[in-house]
Amino acid sequence: MRASALALFLLAVPVWGAAPKAAPPELISVAPIGGRPGASFEATLRGKNLEGVTRVWSPSEGLTAEVLGVESGKTDKDPDALKVRFHFTKALTVGAHDLRVITPQGLSNAVQMLAHEQPAVQESAEAHDLPRQAQKIEAWPAVVHGRIAEVGEVDFYSLQVKAGQELLFRTFSSAPLDPGVEIYELTGSWFDPDRPTRLAFADEPVEYPDEPVETVLRYRFDKAGEYLVRVNGFWGYGGADHVYALLIDPAPDGPVDWPPATPESLWTERTWRRPLDEDRMARLAGRTVAEAEPAKIQVLDADAEVTQLPVEPPKISGPTLVVGSIERAGDIDKVRFSVAEGDNLTFEIQTPEKSLPELNPLLRIVDDKGVEALTNVWSRVNANGNISKQIYPKTQYSFPRAGEFTLEIRDITAVYGGRGMDYKVLIRPFVPHLGEAHVGPDRVNLVAGKAQNLNVVIDQEEGYEGLATFSIEGLPPGVEALMGADVDPDSPPPFNEGKKERFTTKSQKATFVLMPAADAPLTPTPVAARIYARPAVGGKLGEKILAKQILMMVVADATESPETGVLTDGR
């Protein structure tokens, strides 16, 4: 009787959704992390929700893969392991390439792979975490593919060099790994014949917004012999997803642009590495409704002999790109310029090779009496009541009076200088324009019949007071983009923000509601939708500006299965 009553009770209790909602795939790492064009090799992709992967996808021509199988994680916290075989055709361009996977729940995030010209060397399975156990690199150039598999692990490699040879060591790594590279000579000591002597070390000095964590180390060997190269994780971190490629090449004469840029870089306004060149004024004019031809930019070499002599600094007029370097500790480059009352000038800085915090460019503008008018240091009171000071790559200023001023360019520490401490400083008038666009996701998985919002924010630079129109092109079939409205989250009242108008900008925001029809066809591969902004000034429209390209897929609603997520009372 009790058993029958219990059965009736269980039948009467409603089941409020039995199965968890299926989630899109997420990738963490791929190992090995690259290969040569023309090669085929097996690799492992690790991530979440990789069961049911139907395809490995890349936007790059010449990169394909076939799925070999998947091993699910033992627990919900353990990643899945997807075995694939990659095919790099000879037409695949050298550089970084995005890689994603597709499941019935949609498209994954991207991990990057490196296509490299140098021969590939795989890390040995034998122990090589001690100097005497170093894995021998028989020839270089080469790219060593390895992994810091455990906490505290280090990998030693040995190579022969000739006297006077200068080599370049670079890393290309997965997101979890922050790699460091060291060079050693096996000298021994009285107490330990296997003791190595460290000759050089490189890691990015500190993790900083918009700065890569990859290592670049250039070293000239004074004498011939065998040397050791050690790879390790910052603070000794390691794990199955801490994958790296170590590139070993003869050092080039000029600066090295590393890591390789991702294709189709979008406009950036306030970063240290965005390009400054003689076409800057023309590109700015393309982001507004220009009524006149953009002014020409003259170039001044700040390291030319005339600027190094104890004479008056050179005087500039009109937009000028000052190109120079901090050649030695305490080096200061100077240029003079004149302004009229009310002139609005923008000062932009690019650090092409070394950047913050190795090179900290300080701009200081003083009048003819030596009184400081402005710098590129933003001082403000932060949330805990302390004063925060930070240098910025863009400063704008309205001069309240006419006069002659001197621009001083130096490193803020006055203790660093030398190779790689290069800079470009552009002095130009205001160009009111649409600046950088901020769009959150790089992929959107749309569920058929369900709406999803997408916010677009674009900056109004240098007093831009016009409008911005937005549009989306290339949506998947059956998907409509409607204009909507979203509520901005509350923000705490600001403390003393200092002279923020010199360093920040206002913004405009738009919200799209992406509405796939209930019968919208499912997309087997991603569709590249493009969001465009367009300036509107004085009743005139400017040219379209690409704000963001987003990969979109339409997937089935996994919650509509009659076996899961259905309310039932057992009748």
C-alpha distance (Angstrom), angle and dihedral (degrees) to the residues before:
residue distance angle dihedral
M1 . . .
R2 3.80 . .
A3 3.79 91.1 .
S4 3.81 92.0 51.6
A5 3.79 91.7 48.9
L6 3.81 91.1 49.7
A7 3.82 91.0 50.7
L8 3.81 91.8 50.7
F9 3.82 89.9 48.5
L10 3.81 92.4 52.4
L11 3.80 91.4 48.5
A12 3.78 90.5 52.6
V13 3.83 95.1 52.1
P14 3.85 110.7 93.3
V15 3.81 117.8 -126.7
W16 3.80 108.2 -134.7
G17 3.82 100.8 -156.0
A18 3.76 114.8 -37.9
A19 3.80 103.2 -156.9
P20 3.80 130.3 52.1
K21 3.76 117.6 -112.8
A22 3.79 112.9 -92.3
A23 3.81 111.3 -112.8
P24 3.81 130.9 -148.3
P25 3.81 116.8 -101.5
E26 3.79 121.8 -90.0
L27 3.81 123.9 -158.9
I28 3.80 124.7 -150.3
S29 3.80 106.9 172.7
V30 3.79 147.6 -15.1
A31 3.81 124.7 -145.7
P32 2.92 126.9 -129.7
I33 3.76 89.0 30.0
G34 3.79 97.3 -149.1
G35 3.79 150.5 -14.9
R36 3.79 146.2 -161.8
P37 3.79 123.1 -70.7
G38 3.79 107.0 -99.7
A39 3.82 94.1 33.0
S40 3.80 132.1 113.7
F41 3.79 120.9 -157.0
E42 3.78 142.7 157.1
A43 3.79 120.8 -109.2
T44 3.79 141.7 170.6
L45 3.79 125.1 -123.1
R46 3.79 114.4 -159.2
G47 3.79 124.9 -161.5
K48 3.79 147.7 100.1
N49 3.82 129.8 -60.9
L50 3.80 93.9 10.9
E51 3.78 95.2 144.2
G52 3.77 109.6 111.8
V53 3.81 95.9 26.7
T54 3.78 105.9 168.6
R55 3.77 99.0 -179.2
V56 3.79 145.7 7.8
W57 3.80 107.1 -136.3
S58 3.79 136.2 -166.6
P59 3.81 130.2 170.9
S60 3.81 89.2 -140.3
E61 3.78 118.6 101.5
G62 3.78 110.2 -124.5
L63 3.81 99.0 29.3
T64 3.80 114.6 104.8
A65 3.78 135.2 151.8
E66 3.78 140.4 -170.8
V67 3.80 123.4 -143.1
L68 3.82 113.7 -119.6
G69 3.80 100.3 177.7
V70 3.79 145.9 -56.8
E71 3.78 132.5 -117.3
S72 3.80 113.2 -156.8
G73 3.77 121.0 -136.5
K74 3.79 115.1 -98.1
T75 3.81 91.3 -126.0
D76 3.80 134.9 18.7
K77 3.81 89.0 -98.1
D78 3.81 94.8 52.4
P79 3.82 117.4 89.3
D80 3.78 122.3 -119.6
A81 3.82 118.1 -116.3
L82 3.80 117.5 -137.1
K83 3.80 116.4 -164.7
V84 3.81 114.0 -149.4
R85 3.78 139.3 165.5
F86 3.80 114.8 -134.0
H87 3.78 125.9 -151.3
F88 3.81 116.4 -160.4
T89 3.79 109.3 -171.0
K90 3.79 120.4 -149.6
A91 3.80 88.2 -110.9
L92 3.83 91.6 64.1
T93 3.79 108.9 113.8
V94 3.78 119.6 -121.8
G95 3.81 111.7 -105.4
A96 3.79 141.7 56.1
H97 3.81 120.6 -28.2
D98 3.79 130.4 -170.7
L99 3.78 119.1 -122.1
R100 3.82 128.2 -167.3
V101 3.80 139.1 167.1
I102 3.81 130.9 -135.5
T103 3.80 127.5 -142.6
P104 3.83 131.0 167.8
Q105 3.83 85.5 -90.0
G106 3.78 93.2 59.2
L107 3.78 143.1 -104.4
S108 3.80 126.8 -18.3
N109 3.77 130.3 -136.2
A110 3.80 116.9 -91.4
V111 3.77 130.6 -96.7
Q112 3.77 119.9 -171.6
M113 3.78 130.9 -121.5
L114 3.79 127.2 -166.6
A115 3.79 123.4 -130.5
H116 3.81 106.4 -160.0
E117 3.80 136.0 179.9
Q118 3.80 96.6 -143.3
P119 3.82 121.4 90.9
A120 3.80 113.3 -91.1
V121 3.81 121.8 -119.8
Q122 3.80 119.2 -168.3
E123 3.78 120.3 -141.8
S124 3.79 111.6 -103.5
A125 3.79 119.8 -111.4
E126 3.82 88.6 -138.3
A127 3.79 118.8 92.5
H128 3.81 114.0 -86.0
D129 3.78 102.6 159.6
L130 3.82 93.5 112.8
P131 3.82 126.9 66.7
R132 3.82 94.6 -116.2
Q133 3.83 89.7 49.5
A134 3.81 94.5 53.1
Q135 3.80 115.0 145.7
K136 3.80 108.8 -116.2
I137 3.80 118.5 -123.0
E138 3.79 102.3 -152.4
A139 3.80 97.2 -164.6
W140 3.75 140.7 3.5
P141 3.02 151.0 -116.2
A142 3.78 85.2 68.5
V143 3.79 142.2 143.5
V144 3.80 115.9 -136.4
H145 3.80 114.5 -154.4
G146 3.79 112.7 -154.2
R147 3.76 147.7 142.8
I148 3.82 135.8 -133.3
A149 3.78 90.3 -138.8
E150 3.80 100.2 176.2
V151 3.77 139.5 33.2
G152 3.80 108.7 -87.6
E153 3.81 95.1 15.8
V154 3.80 120.3 144.4
D155 3.81 128.0 -174.3
F156 3.82 121.7 -145.2
Y157 3.81 123.6 -159.2
S158 3.81 127.2 -179.0
L159 3.79 130.1 -151.5
Q160 3.80 138.8 171.6
V161 3.80 119.6 -120.9
K162 3.79 136.6 178.9
A163 3.77 125.3 -123.0
G164 3.79 112.4 -82.5
Q165 3.79 95.5 15.7
E166 3.79 115.7 141.0
L167 3.79 117.4 -153.4
L168 3.77 133.2 -169.2
F169 3.81 119.5 -141.1
R170 3.80 119.3 -167.4
T171 3.78 135.5 169.8
F172 3.78 132.2 -145.2
S173 3.78 111.2 -170.9
S174 3.78 147.2 169.8
A175 3.80 119.4 -94.4
P176 3.85 96.5 -100.9
L177 3.82 93.1 55.5
D178 3.79 125.2 79.8
P179 3.82 99.9 -172.2
G180 3.77 129.8 -154.8
V181 3.81 128.0 -166.6
E182 3.81 128.0 -154.0
I183 3.81 132.8 -178.2
Y184 3.80 120.3 -144.8
E185 3.77 139.4 -178.2
L186 3.80 117.0 -147.6
T187 3.82 98.6 -126.8
G188 3.80 102.4 146.2
S189 3.79 124.9 -152.6
W190 3.80 139.6 -131.0
F191 3.78 90.4 -87.8
D192 3.80 102.1 34.5
P193 3.83 123.3 29.5
D194 3.82 89.3 -167.1
R195 3.77 95.8 55.1
P196 3.83 112.7 125.3
T197 3.80 125.2 -149.5
R198 3.77 115.7 -135.3
L199 3.79 114.1 -127.8
A200 3.79 102.6 174.2
F201 3.78 141.0 2.0
A202 3.79 133.0 -166.8
D203 3.76 134.8 -177.9
E204 3.76 126.3 143.1
P205 3.82 99.5 -83.7
V206 3.78 94.4 -123.1
E207 3.75 138.0 -16.1
Y208 3.78 105.7 -96.1
P209 3.81 131.3 172.9
D210 3.81 113.1 -86.6
E211 3.80 91.4 6.4
P212 3.83 122.1 114.1
V213 3.80 123.2 -121.9
E214 3.80 95.0 -144.1
T215 3.79 118.6 120.0
V216 3.80 124.9 -120.9
L217 3.81 116.6 -174.9
R218 3.80 124.7 175.4
Y219 3.81 116.2 -171.0
R220 3.82 135.3 173.4
F221 3.81 115.1 -150.7
D222 3.80 111.9 -141.5
K223 3.79 95.7 -161.5
A224 3.78 136.8 27.6
G225 3.76 121.6 -104.0
E226 3.77 146.0 84.3
Y227 3.78 118.6 -42.6
L228 3.79 134.5 -177.6
V229 3.79 129.0 -129.2
R230 3.80 117.8 -160.4
V231 3.81 125.9 -161.6
N232 3.79 121.1 -165.4
G233 3.78 141.9 156.3
F234 3.79 121.6 -102.5
W235 3.83 111.0 -94.7
G236 3.81 86.7 4.4
Y237 3.78 94.7 -74.1
G238 3.79 117.4 160.9
G239 3.79 144.5 153.9
A240 3.78 145.0 141.0
D241 3.82 91.4 -67.1
H242 3.82 95.8 50.5
V243 3.80 97.1 101.5
Y244 3.81 127.4 163.0
A245 3.77 145.2 176.8
L246 3.81 116.4 -148.4
L247 3.81 112.1 -154.0
I248 3.82 117.2 -157.1
D249 3.82 117.0 -170.0
P250 3.80 141.5 148.2
A251 3.79 106.6 -86.9
P252 3.82 114.1 -104.9
D253 3.79 122.0 -133.7
G254 3.79 97.2 -117.1
P255 3.79 135.0 51.1
V256 3.79 120.2 -62.9
D257 3.80 121.5 -124.8
W258 3.79 103.5 -148.6
P259 2.99 141.8 -162.9
P260 3.81 96.2 33.4
A261 3.77 113.3 -104.1
T262 3.77 118.3 -109.3
P263 3.81 113.3 -114.6
E264 3.80 120.9 -93.9
S265 3.78 98.4 18.7
L266 3.80 112.1 -160.5
W267 3.78 127.4 -134.9
T268 3.79 115.9 -70.4
E269 3.78 122.5 -174.9
R270 3.78 111.0 179.2
T271 3.79 107.1 36.0
W272 3.78 127.9 108.6
R273 3.79 95.5 -124.7
R274 3.81 103.0 45.9
P275 3.82 108.7 122.0
L276 3.79 120.6 -96.5
D277 3.80 115.6 -170.5
E278 3.79 143.7 135.6
D279 3.83 91.4 -71.9
R280 3.80 94.8 58.5
M281 3.83 95.6 103.2
A282 3.82 91.5 50.0
R283 3.80 91.8 50.5
L284 3.80 91.2 48.9
A285 3.81 89.9 50.8
G286 3.79 88.2 55.5
R287 3.80 89.6 61.8
T288 3.79 95.5 58.9
V289 3.81 138.7 32.3
A290 3.79 100.1 -82.5
E291 3.79 118.1 -161.2
A292 3.79 96.5 -175.7
E293 3.77 137.4 39.5
P294 3.81 111.9 -86.4
A295 3.78 115.1 -103.1
K296 3.78 119.4 -103.7
I297 3.78 118.8 -108.4
Q298 3.78 118.9 -134.1
V299 3.81 120.2 -152.7
L300 3.80 123.4 -134.5
D301 3.81 122.3 -166.9
A302 3.78 104.0 -142.1
D303 3.81 91.8 -168.8
A304 3.81 95.1 57.4
E305 3.79 115.3 121.1
V306 3.81 94.6 -109.8
T307 3.80 90.8 62.6
Q308 3.79 92.2 48.6
L309 3.78 96.6 56.3
P310 3.82 120.1 91.9
V311 3.79 92.8 -100.7
E312 3.77 135.0 106.8
P313 3.82 112.4 -60.7
P314 3.81 114.1 -105.9
K315 3.79 116.4 -88.9
I316 3.79 121.1 -129.7
S317 3.79 132.9 -163.2
G318 3.76 127.7 -169.0
P319 3.80 125.4 7.1
T320 3.81 108.4 -19.1
L321 3.79 133.0 -177.8
V322 3.79 109.6 -150.5
V323 3.81 110.5 -157.1
G324 3.77 119.5 -169.3
S325 3.77 148.3 113.6
I326 3.77 140.6 -120.7
E327 3.79 92.5 -110.1
R328 3.79 96.7 -178.1
A329 3.78 140.2 1.5
G330 3.79 110.7 -66.7
D331 3.82 93.8 14.8
I332 3.81 112.5 156.3
D333 3.80 123.6 -171.1
K334 3.80 118.2 -161.0
V335 3.80 137.8 -165.8
R336 3.80 130.2 175.9
F337 3.79 129.7 -139.1
S338 3.80 138.9 169.0
V339 3.80 128.6 -134.1
A340 3.78 136.7 -170.4
E341 3.78 122.9 -132.9
G342 3.80 109.9 -74.5
D343 3.81 96.1 16.2
N344 3.80 112.5 153.4
L345 3.80 115.6 -146.0
T346 3.78 132.6 -179.5
F347 3.80 122.5 -152.5
E348 3.81 115.1 -159.7
I349 3.81 126.7 -176.7
Q350 3.79 131.1 -159.9
T351 3.81 124.9 -171.9
P352 3.84 103.5 -161.0
E353 3.82 98.6 -174.3
K354 3.79 119.5 4.7
S355 3.76 114.7 30.0
L356 3.78 140.8 167.2
P357 2.95 126.8 7.3
E358 3.83 94.9 14.7
L359 3.79 93.1 46.2
N360 3.80 114.0 31.3
P361 3.81 106.5 -179.7
L362 3.78 112.9 -151.7
L363 3.79 118.8 -164.4
R364 3.78 115.0 -161.8
I365 3.80 121.9 -179.4
V366 3.81 116.9 -163.7
D367 3.80 131.0 178.2
D368 3.80 126.8 -123.2
K369 3.81 89.9 -82.2
G370 3.80 93.9 52.8
V371 3.81 94.4 -106.2
E372 3.80 112.8 145.0
A373 3.80 113.5 -116.1
L374 3.80 100.2 178.0
T375 3.80 145.9 -27.7
N376 3.79 135.3 -161.7
V377 3.81 90.1 -106.6
W378 3.80 114.9 111.7
S379 3.80 111.7 -152.7
R380 3.79 118.8 -168.8
V381 3.78 142.0 149.0
N382 3.80 110.7 -106.1
A383 3.80 130.5 -151.0
N384 3.81 95.7 -80.7
G385 3.79 93.0 51.8
N386 3.79 96.9 -104.4
I387 3.78 124.5 126.6
S388 3.80 113.0 -108.4
K389 3.81 121.4 -160.3
Q390 3.80 124.8 -172.4
I391 3.79 135.4 163.5
Y392 3.80 117.3 -124.2
P393 3.83 132.4 -154.9
K394 3.80 92.8 -133.0
T395 3.79 129.7 44.2
Q396 3.79 127.8 173.3
Y397 3.79 126.3 -166.7
S398 3.80 140.2 178.6
F399 3.79 109.0 -145.2
P400 3.83 109.2 -136.0
R401 3.81 93.8 -158.2
A402 3.77 140.4 25.2
G403 3.76 121.6 -104.2
E404 3.77 148.9 105.4
F405 3.78 119.2 -69.5
T406 3.80 137.3 -175.0
L407 3.79 123.5 -139.6
E408 3.81 114.3 -148.3
I409 3.82 118.5 -161.5
R410 3.79 118.1 -165.9
D411 3.77 144.1 130.9
I412 3.78 110.8 -85.1
T413 3.82 92.2 -131.3
A414 3.82 97.2 49.2
V415 3.83 88.9 -150.9
Y416 3.81 101.6 87.8
G417 3.78 132.6 70.8
G418 3.78 142.4 132.2
R419 3.77 138.4 76.7
G420 3.77 116.7 13.5
M421 3.82 94.8 16.4
D422 3.80 90.9 116.8
Y423 3.78 126.3 145.8
K424 3.78 142.8 -179.2
V425 3.80 120.0 -153.7
L426 3.80 120.2 -170.7
I427 3.80 118.5 -160.8
R428 3.80 111.2 -168.3
P429 3.82 142.8 142.3
F430 3.79 121.5 -92.7
V431 3.80 116.2 -77.9
P432 3.83 107.6 -168.9
H433 3.81 104.0 -142.3
L434 3.79 147.2 140.5
G435 3.77 108.4 -83.2
E436 3.76 134.8 -168.7
A437 3.81 120.0 -14.9
H438 3.79 119.7 -137.6
V439 3.80 116.2 -154.6
G440 3.78 116.1 163.0
P441 3.79 111.8 -144.3
D442 3.78 128.9 45.4
R443 3.80 90.3 -157.3
V444 3.80 135.8 33.0
N445 3.80 124.1 -162.4
L446 3.81 106.2 -159.9
V447 3.80 120.7 -159.9
A448 3.80 112.7 -140.5
G449 3.81 109.9 -104.5
K450 3.83 95.8 12.4
A451 3.80 126.6 103.0
Q452 3.78 123.7 -132.5
N453 3.79 128.6 -172.6
L454 3.80 126.4 -132.3
N455 3.81 122.0 -167.0
V456 3.80 123.7 -152.2
V457 3.81 121.8 -167.9
I458 3.80 122.4 -175.1
D459 3.79 126.2 -174.9
Q460 3.82 124.5 -121.5
E461 3.77 104.0 -140.4
E462 3.80 128.9 -157.3
G463 3.78 97.9 -4.2
Y464 3.80 98.5 -42.7
E465 3.83 105.9 174.7
G466 3.78 100.5 173.3
L467 3.77 128.5 100.9
A468 3.78 131.0 -95.7
T469 3.78 122.7 -141.1
F470 3.80 121.5 -160.5
S471 3.78 134.4 -156.2
I472 3.80 138.8 170.4
E473 3.78 122.0 -141.1
G474 3.78 130.9 -173.7
L475 3.81 99.5 31.0
P476 3.82 117.5 171.0
P477 3.83 115.0 -93.1
G478 3.79 112.3 -81.1
V479 3.83 94.4 22.4
E480 3.80 121.1 117.1
A481 3.81 127.0 -166.2
L482 3.81 114.3 -144.0
M483 3.78 127.9 -176.8
G484 3.78 113.4 -111.5
A485 3.78 143.0 165.3
D486 3.77 130.3 -116.9
V487 3.79 132.6 -167.5
D488 3.78 116.8 -117.2
P489 3.81 113.3 -132.9
D490 3.78 118.3 -109.1
S491 3.78 114.9 -97.4
P492 3.80 127.4 -158.9
P493 3.80 117.8 -105.0
P494 3.80 111.0 -89.2
F495 3.76 124.3 -110.8
N496 3.79 119.4 -139.4
E497 3.81 101.0 -41.6
G498 3.78 95.3 -172.8
K499 3.79 119.8 -148.3
K500 3.81 93.5 -19.1
E501 3.81 92.8 158.2
R502 3.81 88.1 74.0
F503 3.80 94.5 55.8
T504 3.82 110.1 25.2
T505 3.77 138.0 50.4
K506 3.78 140.8 -146.9
S507 3.80 120.9 -110.4
Q508 3.80 143.1 -150.7
K509 3.79 122.6 -140.0
A510 3.79 133.2 -155.7
T511 3.80 130.3 -178.5
F512 3.79 124.7 -150.2
V513 3.79 122.0 -163.7
L514 3.80 108.0 -149.2
M515 3.81 108.3 -152.7
P516 3.80 118.9 -174.9
A517 3.78 113.9 -166.2
A518 3.78 117.1 -114.4
D519 3.80 88.7 -114.0
A520 3.81 95.6 41.1
P521 3.82 109.7 141.2
L522 3.79 114.6 -105.8
T523 3.80 113.7 -113.6
P524 3.81 116.0 -127.5
T525 3.82 91.9 -164.3
P526 3.82 132.9 24.2
V527 3.78 121.0 -81.6
A528 3.81 116.4 -143.6
A529 3.80 107.8 -131.9
R530 3.79 117.7 -172.5
I531 3.79 126.3 -148.4
Y532 3.80 114.3 -152.1
A533 3.79 131.0 -166.1
R534 3.78 122.4 -160.4
P535 3.81 126.8 -166.7
A536 3.80 119.1 -130.0
V537 3.81 117.1 -165.2
G538 3.80 127.1 167.8
G539 3.77 92.8 -9.1
K540 3.81 92.8 -53.1
L541 3.79 127.5 112.2
G542 3.77 122.8 -136.3
E543 3.78 129.1 -151.6
K544 3.78 122.6 -64.7
I545 3.81 114.9 -93.2
L546 3.79 121.0 -155.3
A547 3.80 105.9 -123.8
K548 3.80 100.0 174.9
Q549 3.77 142.8 -21.7
I550 3.79 112.4 -138.3
L551 3.78 126.9 -170.6
M552 3.80 111.0 -134.0
M553 3.78 134.6 -170.7
V554 3.80 132.3 -179.2
V555 3.80 111.6 -139.8
A556 3.78 134.7 179.9
D557 3.79 120.7 -95.8
A558 3.81 103.8 -101.2
T559 3.82 91.3 -163.8
E560 3.81 94.0 64.0
S561 3.81 95.4 75.8
P562 3.81 110.3 120.8
E563 3.80 89.1 -135.0
T564 3.80 97.8 56.3
G565 3.75 134.9 44.6
V566 3.84 93.8 12.1
L567 3.79 121.4 136.1
T568 3.81 109.4 -128.5
D569 3.78 134.7 168.2
G570 3.82 94.8 -166.1
R571 3.81 96.5 -105.6
